[in-house]
């Protein structure tokens, strides 16, 4: 898996609403109605993340879930991270 250039990442981020580049990762904060909904969202990420063998770093703060995707083995953002972000957006849309 090849690390994307800064320009490539920025191009992909144009089609990912709310995602931004932070260091060697892409990040987004999702806000839900409450803690149960936030935890449910994280649970909905599990099957596809497991299937892809690619998992985000996750922070849950009450009703806010922050996801951070980076391919740690490569030391930066790859297409796997972009695909993970798209999957997370789909899952969030199903719940919001």
Backbone as JSON Lines, residues from 0, in Angstrom:
{"i":0,"aa":"X","n":[0.85,-1.17,0.0],"ca":[0.0,0.0,0.0],"c":[0.9,1.23,0.0]}
{"i":1,"aa":"X","n":[0.63,2.16,-0.9],"ca":[1.46,3.34,-1.09],"c":[0.89,4.52,-0.3]}
{"i":2,"aa":"X","n":[1.76,5.26,0.37],"ca":[1.34,6.49,1.07],"c":[0.95,7.52,0.01]}
{"i":3,"aa":"X","n":[-0.19,8.17,0.25],"ca":[-0.65,9.2,-0.67],"c":[0.12,10.5,-0.44]}
{"i":4,"aa":"X","n":[0.33,11.24,-1.51],"ca":[0.97,12.55,-1.39],"c":[-0.02,13.52,-0.74]}
{"i":5,"aa":"X","n":[0.51,14.62,-0.23],"ca":[-0.35,15.64,0.38],"c":[-1.41,16.11,-0.62]}
{"i":6,"aa":"X","n":[-1.0,16.31,-1.87],"ca":[-1.93,16.76,-2.91],"c":[-3.01,15.71,-3.16]}
{"i":7,"aa":"X","n":[-2.64,14.44,-3.19],"ca":[-3.62,13.37,-3.39],"c":[-4.61,13.3,-2.23]}
{"i":8,"aa":"X","n":[-4.1,13.45,-1.01],"ca":[-4.97,13.43,0.16],"c":[-5.97,14.58,0.08]}
{"i":9,"aa":"X","n":[-5.48,15.77,-0.21],"ca":[-6.36,16.94,-0.32],"c":[-7.42,16.74,-1.4]}
{"i":10,"aa":"X","n":[-7.06,16.11,-2.49],"ca":[-8.03,15.83,-3.56],"c":[-9.12,14.89,-3.05]}
{"i":11,"aa":"X","n":[-8.73,13.84,-2.35],"ca":[-9.71,12.89,-1.8],"c":[-10.59,13.56,-0.75]}
{"i":12,"aa":"X","n":[-10.01,14.44,0.06],"ca":[-10.77,15.1,1.12],"c":[-11.87,15.99,0.57]}
{"i":13,"aa":"X","n":[-11.72,16.46,-0.66],"ca":[-12.77,17.28,-1.27],"c":[-14.08,16.52,-1.41]}
{"i":14,"aa":"X","n":[-13.99,15.2,-1.51],"ca":[-15.21,14.39,-1.64],"c":[-15.63,13.77,-0.31]}
{"i":15,"aa":"X","n":[-14.93,14.12,0.77],"ca":[-15.24,13.6,2.1],"c":[-15.59,14.77,3.01]}
{"i":16,"aa":"X","n":[-16.87,15.0,3.21],"ca":[-17.31,16.15,3.98],"c":[-16.93,16.03,5.46]}
{"i":17,"aa":"X","n":[-16.25,17.05,5.97],"ca":[-15.91,17.1,7.38],"c":[-14.6,16.44,7.77]}
{"i":18,"aa":"X","n":[-13.96,15.76,6.85],"ca":[-12.68,15.11,7.15],"c":[-11.55,16.1,6.92]}
{"i":19,"aa":"X","n":[-10.51,16.0,7.73],"ca":[-9.35,16.87,7.56],"c":[-8.07,16.07,7.81]}
{"i":20,"aa":"X","n":[-6.99,16.61,7.32],"ca":[-5.68,16.0,7.52],"c":[-5.09,16.55,8.81]}
{"i":21,"aa":"X","n":[-4.65,15.66,9.68],"ca":[-4.01,16.05,10.93],"c":[-2.78,15.18,11.11]}
{"i":22,"aa":"X","n":[-1.63,15.74,10.87],"ca":[-0.4,14.97,10.93],"c":[-0.39,13.92,9.85]}
{"i":23,"aa":"X","n":[-0.25,12.65,10.23],"ca":[-0.21,11.54,9.27],"c":[-1.54,10.79,9.23]}
{"i":24,"aa":"X","n":[-2.66,11.48,9.51],"ca":[-3.96,10.82,9.56],"c":[-5.04,11.75,9.04]}
{"i":25,"aa":"X","n":[-6.16,11.14,8.64],"ca":[-7.35,11.92,8.34],"c":[-8.33,11.71,9.49]}
{"i":26,"aa":"X","n":[-9.02,12.78,9.88],"ca":[-9.85,12.76,11.08],"c":[-11.19,13.43,10.83]}
{"i":27,"aa":"X","n":[-12.18,12.97,11.62],"ca":[-13.5,13.6,11.59],"c":[-14.18,13.34,12.92]}
{"i":28,"aa":"X","n":[-14.94,14.35,13.38],"ca":[-15.75,14.2,14.58],"c":[-17.22,14.09,14.16]}
{"i":29,"aa":"X","n":[-17.89,13.06,14.66],"ca":[-19.3,12.83,14.43],"c":[-20.05,13.14,15.72]}
{"i":30,"aa":"X","n":[-21.21,13.78,15.62],"ca":[-22.0,14.1,16.81],"c":[-23.35,13.42,16.7]}
{"i":31,"aa":"X","n":[-23.73,12.71,17.76],"ca":[-24.99,11.96,17.8],"c":[-25.89,12.52,18.88]}
{"i":32,"aa":"X","n":[-27.09,12.0,18.99],"ca":[-28.06,12.5,19.96],"c":[-27.61,12.27,21.4]}
{"i":33,"aa":"X","n":[-26.88,11.21,21.64],"ca":[-26.43,10.91,22.99],"c":[-25.39,9.81,22.98]}
{"i":34,"aa":"X","n":[-24.97,9.4,24.17],"ca":[-23.95,8.37,24.32],"c":[-24.36,7.03,23.7]}
{"i":35,"aa":"X","n":[-25.61,6.56,23.93],"ca":[-25.98,5.26,23.31],"c":[-25.85,5.27,21.79]}
{"i":36,"aa":"X","n":[-26.24,6.37,21.16],"ca":[-26.15,6.46,19.7],"c":[-24.69,6.5,19.24]}
{"i":37,"aa":"X","n":[-23.84,7.17,20.01],"ca":[-22.42,7.23,19.66],"c":[-21.79,5.84,19.72]}
{"i":38,"aa":"X","n":[-22.11,5.09,20.77],"ca":[-21.57,3.74,20.91],"c":[-22.13,2.81,19.84]}
{"i":39,"aa":"X","n":[-23.41,2.98,19.51],"ca":[-24.03,2.19,18.44],"c":[-23.3,2.41,17.12]}
{"i":40,"aa":"X","n":[-22.97,3.68,16.83],"ca":[-22.23,4.0,15.6],"c":[-20.91,3.24,15.56]}
{"i":41,"aa":"X","n":[-20.17,3.27,16.65],"ca":[-18.88,2.56,16.7],"c":[-19.1,1.07,16.44]}
{"i":42,"aa":"X","n":[-20.15,0.51,17.05],"ca":[-20.45,-0.9,16.82],"c":[-20.75,-1.22,15.37]}
{"i":43,"aa":"X","n":[-21.37,-0.27,14.67],"ca":[-21.67,-0.48,13.26],"c":[-20.43,-0.44,12.37]}
{"i":44,"aa":"X","n":[-19.35,0.15,12.86],"ca":[-18.1,0.19,12.1],"c":[-17.35,-1.15,12.13]}
{"i":45,"aa":"X","n":[-17.58,-1.9,13.17],"ca":[-16.76,-3.1,13.44],"c":[-16.76,-4.12,12.3]}
{"i":46,"aa":"X","n":[-17.91,-4.57,11.78],"ca":[-17.86,-5.64,10.78],"c":[-17.04,-5.28,9.54]}
{"i":47,"aa":"X","n":[-17.25,-4.08,8.99],"ca":[-16.5,-3.71,7.78],"c":[-15.03,-3.44,8.08]}
{"i":48,"aa":"X","n":[-14.75,-2.87,9.25],"ca":[-13.35,-2.64,9.62],"c":[-12.62,-3.97,9.78]}
{"i":49,"aa":"X","n":[-13.28,-4.94,10.38],"ca":[-12.69,-6.27,10.53],"c":[-12.49,-6.93,9.17]}
{"i":50,"aa":"X","n":[-13.5,-6.82,8.31],"ca":[-13.4,-7.43,6.98],"c":[-12.25,-6.84,6.18]}
{"i":51,"aa":"X","n":[-12.06,-5.53,6.31],"ca":[-10.97,-4.86,5.58],"c":[-9.63,-5.0,6.3]}
{"i":52,"aa":"X","n":[-9.66,-5.5,7.55],"ca":[-8.47,-5.58,8.4],"c":[-7.79,-4.22,8.48]}
{"i":53,"aa":"X","n":[-8.65,-3.19,8.68],"ca":[-8.15,-1.82,8.78],"c":[-9.06,-1.07,9.74]}
{"i":54,"aa":"X","n":[-8.5,-0.6,10.85],"ca":[-9.29,-0.08,11.95],"c":[-8.9,1.36,12.27]}
{"i":55,"aa":"X","n":[-9.89,2.2,12.52],"ca":[-9.58,3.58,12.9],"c":[-9.2,3.67,14.37]}
{"i":56,"aa":"X","n":[-8.5,4.74,14.72],"ca":[-8.37,5.11,16.13],"c":[-9.67,5.81,16.48]}
{"i":57,"aa":"X","n":[-10.23,5.49,17.64],"ca":[-11.56,5.96,18.02],"c":[-11.51,6.62,19.39]}
{"i":58,"aa":"X","n":[-12.14,7.79,19.47],"ca":[-12.31,8.47,20.75],"c":[-13.79,8.77,20.92]}
{"i":59,"aa":"X","n":[-14.36,8.37,22.05],"ca":[-15.77,8.65,22.34],"c":[-15.81,9.61,23.53]}
{"i":60,"aa":"X","n":[-16.41,10.76,23.3],"ca":[-16.62,11.75,24.36],"c":[-18.1,12.06,24.39]}
{"i":61,"aa":"X","n":[-18.81,11.37,25.29],"ca":[-20.26,11.48,25.45],"c":[-20.95,11.21,24.12]}
{"i":62,"aa":"X","n":[-21.43,12.23,23.42],"ca":[-22.16,12.0,22.17],"c":[-21.31,12.28,20.92]}
{"i":63,"aa":"X","n":[-20.02,12.52,21.14],"ca":[-19.12,12.8,20.01],"c":[-18.15,11.63,19.82]}
{"i":64,"aa":"X","n":[-18.01,11.22,18.57],"ca":[-17.06,10.16,18.22],"c":[-16.07,10.76,17.24]}
{"i":65,"aa":"X","n":[-14.79,10.68,17.57],"ca":[-13.75,11.15,16.66],"c":[-13.03,9.93,16.1]}
{"i":66,"aa":"X","n":[-12.98,9.88,14.77],"ca":[-12.27,8.8,14.08],"c":[-11.0,9.37,13.46]}
{"i":67,"aa":"X","n":[-9.96,8.59,13.51],"ca":[-8.69,8.95,12.88],"c":[-8.19,7.74,12.11]}
{"i":68,"aa":"X","n":[-7.99,7.93,10.82],"ca":[-7.5,6.84,9.97],"c":[-6.08,7.15,9.5]}
{"i":69,"aa":"X","n":[-5.2,6.19,9.68],"ca":[-3.84,6.23,9.17],"c":[-3.36,4.79,9.04]}
{"i":70,"aa":"X","n":[-2.62,4.52,7.99],"ca":[-2.07,3.18,7.84],"c":[-0.74,3.16,8.57]}
{"i":71,"aa":"X","n":[-0.78,2.75,9.83],"ca":[0.38,2.84,10.7],"c":[1.58,2.07,10.15]}
{"i":72,"aa":"X","n":[1.32,0.93,9.5],"ca":[2.44,0.15,8.96],"c":[3.16,0.88,7.83]}
{"i":73,"aa":"X","n":[2.47,1.83,7.2],"ca":[3.1,2.6,6.11],"c":[3.55,3.98,6.57]}
{"i":74,"aa":"X","n":[3.06,4.41,7.72],"ca":[3.47,5.71,8.25],"c":[2.73,6.9,7.66]}
{"i":75,"aa":"X","n":[1.52,6.68,7.18],"ca":[0.77,7.79,6.61],"c":[-0.57,7.35,6.06]}
{"i":76,"aa":"X","n":[-1.17,8.23,5.28],"ca":[-2.5,7.99,4.72],"c":[-2.38,7.24,3.39]}
{"i":77,"aa":"X","n":[-3.17,6.16,3.28],"ca":[-3.22,5.38,2.05],"c":[-4.67,5.32,1.59]}
{"i":78,"aa":"X","n":[-4.9,4.65,0.46],"ca":[-6.27,4.49,-0.03],"c":[-7.14,3.7,0.94]}
{"i":79,"aa":"X","n":[-6.54,2.83,1.74],"ca":[-7.31,2.1,2.76],"c":[-7.96,3.08,3.75]}
{"i":80,"aa":"X","n":[-7.27,4.15,4.06],"ca":[-7.81,5.15,4.99],"c":[-8.96,5.93,4.35]}
{"i":81,"aa":"X","n":[-8.81,6.27,3.08],"ca":[-9.87,6.96,2.35],"c":[-11.11,6.07,2.3]}
{"i":82,"aa":"X","n":[-10.91,4.79,2.02],"ca":[-12.03,3.84,1.97],"c":[-12.68,3.69,3.35]}
{"i":83,"aa":"X","n":[-11.88,3.69,4.4],"ca":[-12.41,3.61,5.75],"c":[-13.25,4.84,6.09]}
{"i":84,"aa":"X","n":[-12.79,6.01,5.68],"ca":[-13.55,7.24,5.91],"c":[-14.89,7.2,5.17]}
{"i":85,"aa":"X","n":[-14.89,6.74,3.95],"ca":[-16.14,6.63,3.18],"c":[-17.11,5.65,3.87]}
{"i":86,"aa":"X","n":[-16.59,4.55,4.37],"ca":[-17.43,3.58,5.06],"c":[-18.02,4.2,6.33]}
{"i":87,"aa":"X","n":[-17.21,4.93,7.09],"ca":[-17.69,5.57,8.32],"c":[-18.78,6.58,8.01]}
{"i":88,"aa":"X","n":[-18.61,7.35,6.94],"ca":[-19.64,8.31,6.55],"c":[-20.95,7.6,6.19]}
{"i":89,"aa":"X","n":[-20.85,6.48,5.48],"ca":[-22.07,5.7,5.14],"c":[-22.77,5.22,6.4]}
{"i":90,"aa":"X","n":[-22.0,4.69,7.34],"ca":[-22.58,4.17,8.58],"c":[-23.23,5.29,9.39]}
{"i":91,"aa":"X","n":[-22.59,6.46,9.42],"ca":[-23.16,7.59,10.16],"c":[-24.47,8.04,9.52]}
{"i":92,"aa":"X","n":[-24.52,8.06,8.2],"ca":[-25.75,8.47,7.5],"c":[-26.9,7.51,7.81]}
{"i":93,"aa":"X","n":[-26.6,6.24,7.98],"ca":[-27.63,5.26,8.32],"c":[-28.22,5.53,9.69]}
{"i":94,"aa":"X","n":[-27.45,6.13,10.59],"ca":[-27.88,6.33,11.97],"c":[-28.4,7.74,12.26]}
{"i":95,"aa":"X","n":[-28.03,8.69,11.43],"ca":[-28.45,10.09,11.69],"c":[-29.77,10.41,11.04]}
